[in-house]
Amino acid sequence: MKRSENPSTAKPTDPSRVQVSIVRAANYDAEEIREAVRRNIELIGGLEGLVKPGNRVFVKINHLPPASPPERGIITHPIFVEGVIGLLKEVGADITVGDDIESDPGDRFSISGFRQMCQRTGVRLVNLREGGFVAIEGKGRLLEPVYVSRIAVEADVIIDLPKLKTHSLTIFTGGIKNMYGTIPASLRHRYHRDFINVDDFNLMLTDVFAAVRPHLTIMDGIVAMEGEGPANGNLRQTNVILTSRDAVALDTVATSIIKLNSEDIGTIHYCNERGLGVGNLEAIEVTGESIRSVAVPDFQPPAASTRSLMTRMSKPLPSRILRFVTRQAVVRPRVVPSRCTACAECVKICPTGAATITCKTATIDKAKCIQCMCCQEVCRDNAIALHRSPVGSILSLLFNVVRRIVRR
């Protein structure tokens, strides 16, 4: 299998530091994005050394199910992808855009606008399950083997296009987690059930990333999502595009911009620990805009970040108190009946059968719920809210006060 230079061996200007570029972009205009991404890539050494004429380039988008229009800020914006495609066509790349999506009736790629964009630009758009999956041996700690899209594996170059968003389970979703979409949906559902512990889930995500590492990651941070992402948070204009040959370093810089602690992001921690990328900000060279100039200090984190903060700050305490705080930090999904449309998306995705439809309203069985947040992730009606116990809410408030003091 022919491949371009591996992202872990790419040589930045300073050999001791990996590069991440930050460029401002205010609108979803294909030409503006094209030029902004051009500058992004030039700041980290240019595209010529990465993509050659005729190279098979797989562009991995974030097409979170169920399908939604780009204005909701849930998916990588198709116009953003169009800008990237424009650059790739300049060098004569053979381009395939795709993600693994549900095969329900109707064209979900049309709902998101990707079908129209790819027809307009003349590039292939694929549902990854159409190309099948192959077993990758020797890359996993929890998964062995790792089953990955054949289309991704056989590409000469993989370009990862994540969206800048929070996540109700993993706190942050970026370049690392976006590669989770290269494995079959059936396995993604199963892994939510098999890896209930958040640390194990993050370690599993790094197994997938180790098996299918992108050569270039370009983050759509023009409009981000804060709060309870990746689908039901609030949209936030952040006006940035981040680019790097190291997805781990890019995620590290992105979390710094929105004032999340990268130590709390399991995917960054485990990838850094395993040598899959650089998760230490001091070892990263930021080019273009500085982190400080584009930082969003009041960016709203998800409840999961408070859980992580509470656990981390309580570690020096006696084990009995630590266990108590950890229990109280748990966030549980709860249906808001007035918003529920009984669409049953939560029922389809729930890995334990905790979600059901009763009397035209979704319900969640607390005894079966494993807090994987899949139901909250797929709900497009914002009908699933996250709640803590009364004691947990008070502790969360106190720890958030500490967070705000630290941010200053």
C-alpha positions, 0 to 999 in steps of 0.5 A: 500500500503506497502512502505519503509521509507518515504524520509522525515523521513529518519534519516541521521547521523546528525538528523538536516541535510539531506545528499547528497553524491557526488562521482566522475565517469568518464565513462559510464562503468556499473561496474564502475558506480555500485561501484561509486553508491555503495559508494554514497549510503553507504555515506548516510546510505546504501541501506539495510534500504531502499530496502528489498528482494522482494520489488517492485522497480520502477526506474524512468528514464528521457526518454525525447521525441522524442527518442534519442541515449544516446550519445546525453546526453538528457536522463539518460544514459542506462549504468548508469541505468544498474549500479544502477540495478546491486546494486538492484539485489544484494538485491533481488529487483523486478525491473521495469524501465520506463517512460511515452513515446509517442506511435508512430510507432517504438520502442522508447526504442530501439532507446535510448538503454533501450530495449537492456539494460533491456533485457540484465539485465533481468528487466521489462521495461514499458511505464507508460501509459500501467499501467494506472493512478490513482487520488491522492487527497489532494496533490496539490495547483493548481492540484486537484487531481493529476493523477499519474502512477499506477506503481509508486504508487503501488511500494514499493520503487521509485528510481529517476534517473534524468540527470544533465541538464539545462532547457530553461523554468525552468532553471534546470531540476533534481530530482524534475522535473523528476517526472513530467514524471509519469503523462500522456503526454496529461496532461503535454501538457495541463499544459504547456498551462494552467500554462503560468506563470513560477511560476505557472508552477513550483508550478504545478511541485511541486504538481506532486512531492508531489503526487509521491515522490521518496525514493532515487534519484541518478543523472547522472552527468557524462556528463551534459548538459549546455546552452539551455537544456534539449535537445539542449544544449551543453554536458559538462563532469562533472564526478559526481554522486549525491545521496540522499534520499531527491530529493530537497536537491540533486537538491540544491547541483547540482545547487550549483555545476554548479553555479546556484542560487537555489533561482532562481529555482522555483521547489526547492523554492516551495518544500522547502517552502512546506516542501517537502524537504530541499532547504537550502544548510546550512541545507544539509550535503554533504558527499564524494567529496565537492561541491568546489572540483567538482564545474564547475564555467564556466558552461553555464546557459540557457537564462532563468536564466538571465531572473530570475536574471534580475527580482530578481535584479530589484525588488527594482526598481520602479514598472514601471521599473520592468515591463519594465525589466520583459518584455525585459527579455522574451525569444522567440523561433524562427525557424532557417530554414536552420536546420529545417527538417520539422519533425513536432515534434514541431507541435505535442507538441505545446499546443496552435497550434502556431507551424505549417509546411509551405513550408516544414519548421516549423513556430511559430506564435508569437501571439499564442506562450506562450513561454513554450519552448516545441518546443525547447525542442523536436527539435532534429535538433537544429532548434529552437533558443531562442531570446530576443528583442535588448533592452533585449539582451543588458540588458541580457549582463549587468546582465551577467557581474554582474553574473560573478562578483558575481561568483568570 
